[in-house]
Amino acid sequence: MTDGADQTPLLGASQKFNPFGLFWNIVKAFAGAGTFALPWAVMNAGLWGGVIGIILIAFLSNFTVRTLLKCSFKVMQNQSKQSISGHFVAPPSYPDIGRAAFGTLGARAISTFSALMCFGVCVAYYTLIGGNIHELFASHMKVEPWEVIWVVFPITVFLSCLTDMSKLAYTSIAGSAALLVAMGSVVIWGLEGHKIQRHYSYFEWETLPLFLGGAAFLFLSHVILVPLANSCGNIKKFPRVLDASMVFVAVVNIAFAALCYLYFTGNTCGSVISNLPQNSVVGDIVRIGISLEVMASFPLVAGSGFEAFETGFNLERIRAFPYLPAGQPHPFFSRNIFYYLYRAGTIACFAILASAVKNFGILVSLIGSLTIAATGFVFPQAFYLKLYGHEVSKPDFVAQVLIICFGVGMTVLGTVQSIQGIIHSSSSC
C-alpha cells in the first residue's frame, strides 16, 4: 500500500458525463443579452475588425479556460498529496484556485470581480427591460425606460430573495428558445426590409476598445464555465466539448452581428432590438420575449453575485440562514431581516444605475472591460504562472504574460472609453 502522495486524485464525479447536454449548457453560458449588443460592438470595430476580433476573443477565451483547467488539476494534485490514500479530491472552484495561488487575497479578488460582473449584468438587464418595454408602449402611452425599471423593481427583488433558485431552473430552456427566436426574427426582418449596405467601415481603430468590451461580455464566461467543468462528470473530456461549443457560438454570433451591421451600418443601436420597428408584430414579439427571458435570468445572475461576495468575505450575517449548517434543510422564506435589506438595497443601486445609463451597448462594453476582461484574461494567467512556477516553459511564459498585458490594456482602455461614451451619450440607441 502506498501513501496518499503517490495517488492520482480521483477526477470523476458522481454525475455521468453527457457531452450533448454539456454542449448546450456551455452554449447557454455564452448566449444571452450580450448577443444583441454585438452588432453595435461590430459597428465600433468595422466589419472585418469585428469578424477578426470575435475570432480572436473566442480563441483567447478558449485558451484561458484551458489554462484555468490546468490550474484546477494542479490544485487537485497538491491536495491529493495531503489527503488519505484513495480519498476523493473535489475539483476546486475559481476562488479556490485563487486561494491556492495567492492565499486569501487571491480568493477575495476573484470573488469581488465575479460579484461585480454579475451585478453589472443585472444593471444591463434592467436597461434592456426598460428600453424594450418603453418601445413596446411608445405609441400607446408615454412611459420612460426609467419608469419601467422601477415598476419591475419589486418583482426582481422578490425573485432575488428566494432561498431556493432551483425553482427558476426551468426558465433556462425557455430563455434559450426566446433568445434564438429573437435572433432569427431580427435577421429575417432585416432580410425582408433591408438590403445589404455597400458602404460600411472595414476597420475602426479609434473605438476598437468598445468592441473588445462587448465581445468580452459574450465570450469570457469563465466564472460560469469553471462550475460547469467541475460538475460535468469528467474534467479531462471537458475541453473537447468546449471547443465544439466555442466554434458553434462564434459562427452563429459572427453571422448575426455581421448581418445586422450590414443592414443598419452606422445606425446600429446599442441593442439591435431597438432597430426593429415599433408597432410591428415581429418587434413586439421579440421585445416581450427578451424582456421575459431577462426577468427570469435576473434572480439567477444576482444570486450568483451575492453568493460570490458573501462567500469571498465570509459575510454570514447577511445570508438567508446565517446560523444553519450548510446542506441542512431550511424553510422556503428567510426570517433574517438583514438578508432582505441587503439584497433590496443592492438591487435598488442596480436600478438607479440603469435609470441613468441609456445606451445598452455602452453599458455592456463597460461591464466587459471593467470586470470580465480581468476574470478571463488576467487572473487565469497569473494563477497559472504562480501555481506552476519553474515548470512553465519560456514560450508559455511569454504567451501568458502577453495575454495578461492584453487583458490589462483592454480593461483600462475599454473602461475609459465606455465611461466617456456614457457621459456623452444622449440616446438609448
Secondary structure, 3 states (H helix, E strand, C coil): CCCHHHCCCCCECCCCCCHHHHHHHHHHHHCCHHHHHHHHHHHCCCHHHHHHHHHHHHHHHHHHHHHHHHHHHHHHHHHHHCCCCCCCCCCCCHHHHHHHHHHHHHHHHHHHHHHHHHHHHHHHHHHHHHHHHHHHHCCCCCCCHHHHHHHHHHHHHHHHCCCCHHHHCCHHHHHHHHHHHHHHHHHHHHHHHCCCCCCCCCCCCCCHHHHHHHHHHHHCCHHHHHHHHHHCCEHHHHHHHHHHHHHHHHHHHHHHHHHHHHHHHHHCCCCHHHHCCCCCHHHHHHHHHHHHHHHHHHHHHHHHHHHHHHHHCCCHHHCCCCCCCCCCCCCCCCCCHHHHHHHHHHHHHHHHHHHHCCCHHHHHHHHHHHHHHHHHHHHHHHHHHHHHHHHCCHHHHHHHHHHHHHHHHHHHHHHHHHHHHHHHCCCCC
